[in-house]
Amino acid sequence: MLKSLYISSFVIIDKMRVDFEQGMSTLTGETGAGKSIIIDALGQLCGNRASTSFIKKGSQKAVIEGIFEIEMTQTLEGICDDLHIEPDEQFVITKEILESGKSNIKINYQNASNNALKILMPYFIDIHSQFETQKLFEEKNHIMLIDQYAHQDLDGTYNQYQKVYKDYRRLSDELKQIIEEDMSDEQLDFLMSQVNEIDEVTYTDDEVEELESELKSLQSFEKVNEIMQNFNHLMNHNYGVLPQFKDALTTLHTIAEIDNFNESYDSLYNQYYNLIDEYENAMDIYHSIHFDEYRFNELQDILFKINRLKRKYGFTMERIMEYRQELQEKIDIINHRDEYIRELQSDLDIKKKEALELAEKMHIIRYQKAKQFEEDIQKELKDLYLEKALFKVDFEKTELSKLGIDKIRFMISINQGQNLSLLNESASGGEISRIMLAIKTIILSYSPLDTIVFDEVDTGVSGKVATSIGDKMRQLALHKQVICITHLPQVASLAHNQYSIEKTVGTDETVTSIHLLNAEERVIEIAKMLSGEKITQEAILNAKNLLNV
């Protein structure tokens, strides 16, 4: 359930923190006070697209944070594992909307993506707005609603079907590709030429690296040769280091016995011969280097072919060999095309038979559960003063699809004797609200979801119908946390908790605030909803009657 909601610098909300309780809570206030802004804030936590227009004028960022208490399930643990989120009984969801248009999102204080919110939040909260009502009435969604209703009986077979159908589609696509693909002799020659081209240089990536290193060494020979010739000239030319050093020693030797120069002479004499040794070592290494022009050209040719293959077929030899395997498989298919098609067709027939058997099982389960669903909806509609309405789930069998072999449509007749038609073809706004609430109540009663938010679902109704809608949400609140935005005093009075949303217009800005009403404040708020700004004594008495105080 939603324990707490914090909003900062969001549209016209400066700072707002509200704690919610279990049961039914209503949010009431004048039109334009900011009730829908709170729904927008919750929508941001559910992964709705952020916009800089949400940032309050004069602020650098907007912040929304929700704290949810969750009963952990195996499914939810799996989702948390996939999203690399540590599962907990309490989740803190935070979203910052920045001036740049970007968002910072954290789930339990870990950085997360907007996509992670879209995956996770449907297990925490369901927000039902007028837009969601339209989606609910779209024919393509009706089969999913039945599947939600039937999930306990259906899930096992449905999951099996998804695996089999995936294999069926893969085989079907593969067969179609083989039948439509060019299998001519020209195509065979082309594929063979590619295989032969690859087979000219069957090296591994490690071997290619060694070839490149060898070529690099040979390419450096010219530079080494130039440097060593210059080195030899500097060291051993008539005016090089060694002859000059020797002449210097000869000169020093003439006075070696005078004034104790002998030690210096001996030291320099040793250094001279050490220098000769190092010079000869360097020259020996130089002379040992062998430049093989044939090998040099061979390496260049090999690496040229390898790089050409990489550009054509893949950036590594491993990928090139994988592509070669694909080519060989295509060649084998061409050479044994008829046999391969027969085998593939046989596998496809087997997989289709499996899929049809599972789809038929799903159809039976759906049909049986749909009959129960009709009864449940019929009861709900009667409670909502649509006792003459007739609700039916229409089935039509189709070709195999991802969802099976069923096309499902919700049909309704509002008045006695009226023909059945699609939900949105014959119902008025108030009737649509009640039908939606009936469907939502039944579907959500089978859902592990804890929190349901209704945004003005009572539009277009009044009187006893409004009371029946409030009663229906209060019944749902016996098992779920229900939060409802409403303009109707009949609905607001049935809530366990009522929050007032107020807008204050200042000199420079407009600010929205929210607070939980006590018993006396609820009477005034309900009276205001009944009579407007000028509260009459009669409105106060009516409010007390509605609240049973």
C-alpha positions as CSV (number, residue, x, y, z in Angstrom):
1,M,0.0,0.0,0.0
2,L,1.0,3.6,-0.5
3,K,2.2,4.8,2.9
4,S,3.4,8.3,2.1
5,L,3.7,10.7,-0.8
6,Y,6.1,13.7,-0.9
7,I,5.9,16.3,-3.6
8,S,8.2,19.3,-4.0
9,S,8.2,22.1,-6.6
10,F,5.7,20.2,-8.8
11,V,3.5,22.4,-11.0
12,I,1.8,24.6,-8.3
13,I,2.7,22.4,-5.3
14,D,5.5,24.0,-3.2
15,K,6.0,21.2,-0.6
16,M,3.5,18.6,0.3
17,R,3.7,15.4,2.3
18,V,0.7,13.2,2.9
19,D,0.4,9.9,4.8
20,F,-2.2,7.4,3.6
21,E,-4.0,4.7,5.5
22,Q,-5.5,1.4,4.6
23,G,-9.2,1.5,3.4
24,M,-10.9,4.1,1.3
25,S,-9.5,7.7,1.1
26,T,-11.1,10.5,-0.9
27,L,-9.4,13.6,-2.2
28,T,-11.8,16.5,-2.5
29,G,-11.6,20.2,-3.3
30,E,-12.7,22.9,-5.7
31,T,-12.2,22.4,-9.5
32,G,-8.7,23.5,-10.4
33,A,-7.4,23.1,-6.8
34,G,-4.8,20.6,-7.9
35,K,-6.4,17.2,-7.3
36,S,-5.3,16.0,-10.8
37,I,-1.7,17.2,-10.1
38,I,-1.4,14.6,-7.4
39,I,-2.5,12.0,-9.9
40,D,0.1,13.4,-12.3
41,A,2.8,13.1,-9.6
42,L,1.8,9.4,-8.9
43,G,2.0,8.9,-12.7
44,Q,5.6,10.1,-12.7
45,L,6.4,7.4,-10.1
46,C,4.8,4.9,-12.4
47,G,7.1,5.8,-15.3
48,N,5.1,8.5,-17.2
49,R,7.2,10.7,-19.4
50,A,8.7,13.7,-17.5
51,S,8.4,17.3,-18.7
52,T,10.1,20.5,-17.6
53,S,6.5,22.0,-17.5
54,F,6.0,20.0,-14.3
55,I,8.7,22.1,-12.5
56,K,7.3,24.8,-10.4
57,K,8.1,28.3,-11.7
58,G,11.3,29.6,-10.1
59,S,12.5,26.1,-9.0
60,Q,15.4,24.1,-10.4
61,K,13.8,20.7,-10.1
62,A,10.7,18.9,-9.1
63,V,10.8,15.9,-6.6
64,I,8.2,13.2,-6.1
65,E,8.8,10.4,-3.6
66,G,6.5,7.6,-2.7
67,I,6.9,5.0,0.1
68,F,5.1,1.7,-0.5
69,E,4.6,-1.2,1.9
70,I,4.6,-4.4,-0.2
71,E,3.8,-8.1,0.4
72,M,6.7,-9.8,-1.4
73,T,5.7,-12.5,-3.9
74,Q,7.8,-14.9,-5.9
75,T,6.9,-13.0,-9.1
76,L,7.9,-9.7,-7.5
77,E,11.2,-11.2,-6.2
78,G,12.0,-12.4,-9.8
79,I,11.3,-8.9,-11.2
80,C,13.5,-7.3,-8.5
81,D,16.3,-9.8,-9.3
82,D,16.0,-8.9,-13.0
83,L,16.2,-5.2,-12.2
84,H,19.1,-5.8,-9.7
85,I,17.0,-4.3,-6.9
86,E,17.2,-5.7,-3.4
87,P,13.7,-6.9,-2.5
88,D,12.2,-5.4,0.7
89,E,8.9,-5.1,2.4
90,Q,9.2,-1.3,2.0
91,F,10.1,0.4,-1.3
92,V,11.1,4.1,-1.6
93,I,10.5,5.4,-5.1
94,T,12.1,8.8,-5.9
95,K,12.0,10.8,-9.1
96,E,13.6,14.1,-9.7
97,I,12.7,16.1,-12.8
98,L,15.5,18.5,-13.8
99,E,15.5,21.8,-15.8
100,S,17.5,20.0,-18.5
101,G,14.5,17.7,-19.1
102,K,16.3,14.7,-17.7
103,S,15.2,12.7,-14.7
104,N,17.0,11.1,-11.8
105,I,15.3,8.0,-10.5
106,K,16.0,5.9,-7.4
107,I,14.4,2.7,-6.2
108,N,15.3,2.0,-2.6
109,Y,18.1,4.6,-3.0
110,Q,19.6,2.8,-6.0
111,N,19.8,4.5,-9.3
112,A,17.2,3.1,-11.7
113,S,15.7,3.8,-15.2
114,N,12.3,5.0,-16.2
115,N,11.8,1.6,-17.8
116,A,12.4,0.0,-14.4
117,L,9.5,2.0,-13.0
118,K,7.2,0.9,-15.8
119,I,8.1,-2.8,-15.1
120,L,7.9,-2.6,-11.3
121,M,5.1,-0.1,-10.4
122,P,2.2,-2.1,-11.9
123,Y,2.8,-4.5,-9.0
124,F,2.4,-1.7,-6.5
125,I,-0.3,0.6,-7.7
126,D,-3.1,0.9,-10.4
127,I,-4.1,4.4,-11.5
128,H,-7.5,4.5,-13.2
129,S,-8.3,7.7,-15.1
130,Q,-10.7,8.5,-17.9
131,F,-8.0,7.6,-20.4
132,E,-7.7,4.2,-18.7
133,T,-11.4,3.8,-19.1
134,Q,-11.0,4.2,-22.8
135,K,-8.3,1.5,-22.9
136,L,-10.6,-0.7,-20.8
137,F,-13.2,-0.4,-23.5
138,E,-10.9,-1.2,-26.4
139,E,-11.7,-4.6,-27.9
140,K,-8.1,-5.7,-28.1
141,N,-7.8,-5.5,-24.3
142,H,-10.8,-7.6,-23.5
143,I,-9.0,-10.9,-23.8
144,M,-6.3,-9.7,-21.4
145,L,-9.0,-8.7,-18.8
146,I,-10.4,-12.3,-19.0
147,D,-6.9,-13.7,-18.6
148,Q,-6.4,-11.5,-15.5
149,Y,-9.7,-12.8,-14.1
150,A,-8.8,-16.4,-14.9
151,H,-5.1,-16.2,-14.1
152,Q,-5.1,-18.8,-11.3
153,D,-6.5,-21.5,-13.6
154,L,-5.0,-20.2,-16.8
155,D,-1.4,-19.2,-16.1
156,G,0.2,-22.7,-16.2
157,T,-1.3,-23.5,-19.6
158,Y,-0.7,-20.0,-20.9
159,N,3.0,-20.1,-20.1
160,Q,3.3,-23.5,-21.8
161,Y,1.5,-22.2,-24.8
162,Q,3.9,-19.2,-25.0
163,K,6.9,-21.5,-25.3
164,V,5.3,-23.7,-27.8
165,Y,4.0,-20.8,-29.9
166,K,7.4,-19.2,-29.9
167,D,8.9,-22.4,-31.4
168,Y,6.0,-22.6,-33.8
169,R,6.6,-19.1,-35.1
170,R,10.3,-19.7,-35.4
171,L,9.8,-22.8,-37.5
172,S,7.1,-21.1,-39.6
173,D,9.3,-18.1,-40.3
174,E,12.3,-20.4,-41.1
175,L,10.1,-22.5,-43.5
176,K,8.7,-19.4,-45.2
177,Q,12.3,-18.0,-45.6
178,I,13.5,-21.2,-47.2
179,I,10.6,-21.4,-49.6
180,E,10.9,-17.7,-50.6
181,E,14.7,-17.5,-50.6
182,D,16.7,-17.7,-53.8
183,M,17.9,-21.4,-54.1
184,S,19.3,-21.2,-57.7
185,D,22.6,-22.6,-59.0
186,E,23.8,-19.0,-59.2
187,Q,23.1,-18.5,-55.5
188,L,24.8,-21.7,-54.7
189,D,27.9,-20.6,-56.6
190,F,27.9,-17.3,-54.8
191,L,27.8,-18.9,-51.4
192,M,30.5,-21.4,-52.3
193,S,32.7,-18.6,-53.5
194,Q,32.3,-16.9,-50.1
195,V,33.2,-20.1,-48.3
196,N,36.3,-20.6,-50.5
197,E,37.3,-17.0,-49.9
198,I,37.2,-17.5,-46.1
199,D,39.0,-20.9,-46.3
200,E,42.0,-19.1,-47.8
201,V,42.9,-17.6,-44.5
202,T,41.7,-20.0,-41.7
203,Y,43.6,-18.4,-38.8
204,T,42.5,-17.8,-35.2
205,D,42.4,-14.4,-33.7
206,D,45.5,-15.2,-31.6
207,E,47.4,-16.4,-34.8
208,V,46.4,-13.1,-36.6
209,E,47.8,-11.2,-33.7
210,E,51.1,-13.1,-34.0
211,L,51.3,-12.4,-37.8
212,E,50.7,-8.7,-37.1
213,S,53.5,-8.6,-34.6
214,E,55.9,-10.3,-37.0
215,L,55.0,-7.9,-39.8
216,K,55.5,-5.0,-37.5
217,S,59.0,-6.3,-36.6
218,L,59.9,-6.7,-40.3
219,Q,58.5,-3.2,-41.1
220,S,60.9,-1.7,-38.5
221,F,64.0,-3.3,-40.1
222,E,64.6,-0.3,-42.5
223,K,64.6,2.1,-39.6
224,V,66.8,-0.2,-37.4
225,N,69.3,-0.5,-40.3
226,E,69.5,3.3,-40.8
227,I,70.0,3.9,-37.1
228,M,72.6,1.2,-36.6
229,Q,74.7,2.4,-39.6
230,N,74.7,5.9,-38.1
231,F,75.6,4.4,-34.7
232,N,78.5,2.5,-36.2
233,H,79.7,5.6,-38.0
234,L,79.6,7.7,-34.7
235,M,81.3,5.0,-32.7
236,N,84.0,3.6,-35.1
237,H,84.7,6.2,-37.8
238,N,88.1,7.9,-37.9
239,Y,86.7,10.7,-35.8
240,G,84.2,8.5,-33.9
241,V,84.0,7.8,-30.2
242,L,86.3,4.8,-30.0
243,P,89.3,6.2,-32.1
244,Q,89.0,9.5,-30.3
245,F,88.9,7.7,-26.9
246,K,91.9,5.6,-27.9
247,D,93.9,8.7,-28.9
248,A,92.9,10.3,-25.6
249,L,94.2,7.3,-23.6
250,T,97.5,7.4,-25.6
251,T,98.0,11.0,-24.7
252,L,97.3,10.4,-21.0
253,H,99.6,7.4,-21.0
254,T,102.6,9.7,-21.6
255,I,102.2,11.2,-18.1
256,A,100.7,8.2,-16.4
257,E,103.7,7.9,-14.1
258,I,103.7,11.6,-13.3
259,D,101.8,13.1,-10.4
260,N,99.8,9.9,-9.8
261,F,97.8,9.9,-13.1
262,N,98.2,6.1,-13.3
263,E,94.9,5.4,-11.4
264,S,92.9,7.6,-13.8
265,Y,94.6,6.0,-16.8
266,D,93.9,2.5,-15.6
267,S,90.2,3.3,-15.0
268,L,89.8,4.9,-18.4
269,Y,91.7,2.0,-20.0
270,N,89.2,-0.5,-18.5
271,Q,86.2,1.7,-19.5
272,Y,87.6,1.9,-23.1
273,Y,87.6,-1.9,-23.5
274,N,84.2,-2.2,-21.8
275,L,82.9,0.3,-24.3
276,I,84.3,-1.8,-27.2
277,D,82.6,-4.9,-25.8
278,E,79.2,-3.1,-25.6
279,Y,79.7,-1.7,-29.1
280,E,80.5,-5.1,-30.5
281,N,77.5,-6.6,-28.7
282,A,75.2,-4.1,-30.3
283,M,76.7,-4.7,-33.7
284,D,76.3,-8.5,-33.3
285,I,72.6,-8.0,-32.6
286,Y,72.3,-5.8,-35.6
287,H,74.1,-8.3,-37.8
288,S,71.9,-11.2,-36.5
289,I,68.7,-9.4,-37.7
290,H,67.6,-11.0,-41.0
291,F,65.1,-9.3,-43.3
292,D,63.2,-11.9,-45.3
293,E,61.6,-10.0,-48.2
294,Y,59.6,-13.1,-49.3
295,R,58.2,-13.4,-45.7
296,F,57.5,-9.7,-45.6
297,N,55.4,-9.8,-48.8
298,E,53.7,-13.0,-47.7
299,L,52.6,-11.5,-44.4
300,Q,51.3,-8.4,-46.1
301,D,49.3,-10.5,-48.5
302,I,47.8,-12.7,-45.7
303,L,46.9,-9.7,-43.5
304,F,45.4,-7.9,-46.5
305,K,43.1,-10.8,-47.1
306,I,42.2,-11.1,-43.4
307,N,41.3,-7.4,-43.1
308,R,39.2,-7.6,-46.3
309,L,37.3,-10.6,-44.8
310,K,36.8,-8.6,-41.5
311,R,35.3,-5.7,-43.4
312,K,32.9,-8.1,-45.3
313,Y,32.0,-10.7,-42.8
314,G,32.9,-9.6,-39.2
315,F,35.4,-7.8,-37.1
316,T,37.0,-10.9,-35.7
317,M,38.1,-14.3,-37.0
318,E,35.7,-15.9,-34.6
319,R,32.8,-14.0,-36.1
320,I,34.0,-14.8,-39.7
321,M,34.1,-18.5,-38.8
322,E,30.6,-18.3,-37.4
323,Y,29.5,-16.7,-40.7
324,R,31.2,-19.5,-42.6
325,Q,29.1,-21.9,-40.6
326,E,26.0,-20.0,-41.6
327,L,27.1,-20.2,-45.2
328,Q,27.6,-23.9,-45.0
329,E,24.2,-24.4,-43.5
330,K,22.6,-22.5,-46.4
331,I,24.6,-24.5,-48.9
332,D,23.5,-27.8,-47.2
333,I,19.9,-26.5,-47.4
334,I,20.2,-25.8,-51.1
335,N,21.8,-29.1,-51.8
336,H,19.1,-30.9,-49.8
337,R,16.3,-28.4,-50.1
338,D,13.3,-30.8,-50.6
339,E,14.4,-33.1,-47.8
340,Y,15.0,-30.1,-45.5
341,I,11.6,-28.6,-46.3
342,R,9.9,-31.9,-45.6
343,E,11.7,-32.2,-42.2
344,L,10.9,-28.6,-41.3
345,Q,7.3,-29.0,-42.4
346,S,7.0,-32.1,-40.2
347,D,8.4,-30.3,-37.2
348,L,6.1,-27.4,-37.9
349,D,3.1,-29.7,-38.0
350,I,4.0,-31.3,-34.7
351,K,4.6,-27.9,-33.1
352,K,1.3,-26.5,-34.5
353,K,-0.6,-29.5,-33.2
354,E,0.9,-28.9,-29.7
355,A,0.0,-25.2,-29.9
356,L,-3.5,-25.9,-31.0
357,E,-4.1,-28.4,-28.2
358,L,-2.8,-25.9,-25.6
359,A,-4.8,-23.1,-27.3
360,E,-7.9,-25.2,-27.1
361,K,-7.3,-25.8,-23.4
362,M,-6.9,-22.1,-22.9
363,H,-10.2,-21.5,-24.8
364,I,-12.0,-24.0,-22.5
365,I,-10.7,-22.3,-19.4
366,R,-11.4,-18.8,-20.7
367,Y,-14.9,-19.8,-21.8
368,Q,-15.7,-21.4,-18.4
369,K,-14.3,-18.4,-16.5
370,A,-16.0,-16.0,-18.8
371,K,-19.4,-17.4,-17.8
372,Q,-18.5,-16.9,-14.2
373,F,-17.2,-13.4,-15.1
374,E,-20.5,-12.6,-16.7
375,E,-22.4,-13.6,-13.5
376,D,-20.1,-11.5,-11.3
377,I,-20.4,-8.4,-13.6
378,Q,-24.2,-8.9,-13.8
379,K,-24.3,-8.8,-9.9
380,E,-22.1,-5.7,-9.8
381,L,-24.2,-3.9,-12.4
382,K,-27.3,-4.6,-10.4
383,D,-25.7,-3.1,-7.3
384,L,-24.9,0.0,-9.5
385,Y,-28.5,0.4,-10.6
386,L,-28.1,-1.1,-14.0
387,E,-30.4,-4.0,-13.2
388,K,-31.8,-4.1,-16.7
389,A,-28.3,-4.3,-18.3
390,L,-27.2,-7.6,-19.8
391,F,-23.4,-8.3,-20.0
392,K,-22.0,-11.0,-22.3
393,V,-18.5,-12.1,-23.2
394,D,-18.5,-12.9,-27.0
395,F,-16.0,-15.5,-28.3
396,E,-14.8,-16.0,-31.8
397,K,-12.2,-18.5,-32.9
398,T,-9.3,-17.3,-34.9
399,E,-6.0,-18.5,-36.4
400,L,-3.2,-19.2,-34.0
401,S,-1.8,-16.1,-32.5
402,K,0.3,-15.1,-29.5
403,L,-2.8,-15.1,-27.3
404,G,-4.2,-18.4,-28.6
405,I,-7.2,-19.0,-30.9
406,D,-9.7,-16.6,-29.1
407,K,-11.0,-13.2,-30.1
408,I,-13.0,-11.9,-27.1
409,R,-15.4,-8.9,-27.0
410,F,-17.4,-7.5,-24.1
411,M,-21.0,-6.9,-25.2
412,I,-23.7,-5.1,-23.3
413,S,-27.4,-4.2,-23.6
414,I,-28.2,-1.4,-21.2
415,N,-32.0,-1.6,-21.5
416,Q,-34.3,-4.5,-21.6
417,G,-35.0,-5.7,-25.2
418,Q,-32.0,-3.7,-26.6
419,N,-29.6,-5.6,-28.8
420,L,-26.2,-6.5,-27.5
421,S,-23.4,-4.1,-28.7
422,L,-19.9,-3.3,-27.9
423,L,-19.3,-1.5,-24.6
424,N,-18.6,2.0,-25.9
425,E,-21.3,2.0,-28.6
426,S,-24.5,2.4,-26.6
427,A,-23.6,3.5,-23.1
428,S,-23.8,7.1,-21.8
429,G,-21.0,8.7,-19.7
430,G,-22.5,7.7,-16.4
431,E,-23.3,4.2,-17.6
432,I,-19.7,3.8,-18.8
433,S,-18.4,4.9,-15.4
434,R,-20.5,2.2,-13.7
435,I,-19.6,-0.5,-16.2
436,M,-16.0,0.3,-15.8
437,L,-16.2,0.2,-12.0
438,A,-17.9,-3.1,-12.2
439,I,-15.2,-4.6,-14.4
440,K,-12.4,-3.0,-12.4
441,T,-13.9,-4.2,-9.1
442,I,-14.1,-7.8,-10.3
443,I,-10.6,-7.9,-12.0
444,L,-8.8,-6.2,-9.1
445,S,-10.4,-8.4,-6.5
446,Y,-8.4,-11.3,-8.0
447,S,-5.2,-9.2,-8.2
448,P,-2.4,-9.1,-5.6
449,L,-2.2,-5.4,-6.2
450,D,-2.6,-3.4,-3.0
451,T,-3.4,0.2,-4.1
452,I,-6.0,1.4,-6.5
453,V,-6.4,5.1,-7.5
454,F,-9.6,6.3,-9.1
455,D,-9.5,9.7,-10.8
456,E,-13.1,11.0,-11.0
457,V,-14.6,7.7,-12.1
458,D,-17.9,9.0,-10.8
459,T,-18.3,11.6,-13.6
460,G,-21.8,11.9,-15.0
461,V,-23.7,10.3,-12.1
462,S,-25.5,11.7,-9.1
463,G,-28.0,10.7,-6.4
464,K,-28.4,7.0,-5.5
465,V,-26.1,6.0,-8.4
466,A,-23.3,8.1,-6.9
467,T,-23.9,6.4,-3.6
468,S,-23.8,3.0,-5.2
469,I,-20.4,3.9,-6.8
470,G,-19.1,5.0,-3.4
471,D,-20.4,1.8,-1.8
472,K,-18.7,-0.3,-4.5
473,M,-15.3,1.4,-3.8
474,R,-15.8,1.1,-0.1
475,Q,-16.4,-2.7,-0.5
476,L,-13.2,-2.9,-2.6
477,A,-11.4,-1.0,0.2
478,L,-12.1,-3.9,2.5
479,H,-9.3,-5.8,0.7
480,K,-7.4,-3.0,-1.0
481,Q,-6.2,0.5,-0.4
482,V,-8.5,2.7,-2.5
483,I,-7.7,6.4,-3.2
484,C,-10.4,8.3,-5.0
485,I,-10.6,11.8,-6.4
486,T,-14.3,12.9,-6.4
487,H,-16.6,15.9,-6.7
488,L,-19.6,13.9,-5.3
489,P,-20.5,14.3,-1.6
490,Q,-22.2,10.9,-1.6
491,V,-18.9,9.2,-2.6
492,A,-16.7,11.4,-0.3
493,S,-18.9,10.6,2.7
494,L,-18.4,6.9,2.4
495,A,-14.6,7.1,2.7
496,H,-12.7,6.1,5.8
497,N,-10.4,9.1,5.4
498,Q,-11.0,12.4,3.5
499,Y,-8.3,14.8,2.4
500,S,-9.0,18.4,1.4
501,I,-6.9,19.9,-1.4
502,E,-6.8,23.7,-1.3
503,K,-5.4,26.3,-3.7
504,T,-4.1,29.6,-2.3
505,V,-3.6,32.5,-4.7
506,G,-0.9,34.9,-3.6
507,T,0.5,38.0,-5.1
508,D,3.2,36.3,-7.1
509,E,2.2,32.6,-7.1
510,T,-0.5,30.0,-6.6
511,V,0.2,27.2,-4.1
512,T,-1.7,23.9,-3.6
513,S,-1.8,22.2,-0.2
514,I,-3.5,19.0,1.3
515,H,-4.5,18.0,4.7
516,L,-6.4,15.2,6.4
517,L,-9.8,16.4,7.6
518,N,-11.1,15.6,11.2
519,A,-14.7,14.8,11.9
520,E,-15.8,18.5,12.1
521,E,-13.9,19.5,9.1
522,R,-15.4,16.7,7.1
523,V,-18.9,18.0,7.8
524,I,-18.0,21.5,6.5
525,E,-16.3,20.0,3.4
526,I,-19.2,17.8,2.6
527,A,-21.6,20.7,3.2
528,K,-19.5,22.8,0.8
529,M,-19.7,20.1,-1.8
530,L,-23.5,20.1,-1.4
531,S,-24.2,23.8,-1.5
532,G,-21.1,25.6,-2.8
533,E,-19.1,28.3,-1.0
534,K,-22.2,29.6,0.9
535,I,-22.8,26.8,3.4
536,T,-26.4,26.6,4.6
537,Q,-27.7,25.0,7.8
538,E,-29.6,22.5,5.6
539,A,-26.3,21.6,3.8
540,I,-24.7,20.9,7.2
541,L,-27.6,18.7,8.3
542,N,-27.4,16.8,5.0
543,A,-23.7,16.4,5.4
544,K,-24.1,15.0,8.9
545,N,-26.7,12.6,7.6
546,L,-24.3,11.4,4.9
547,L,-21.6,10.9,7.4
548,N,-23.9,9.4,10.0
549,V,-22.8,11.8,12.7
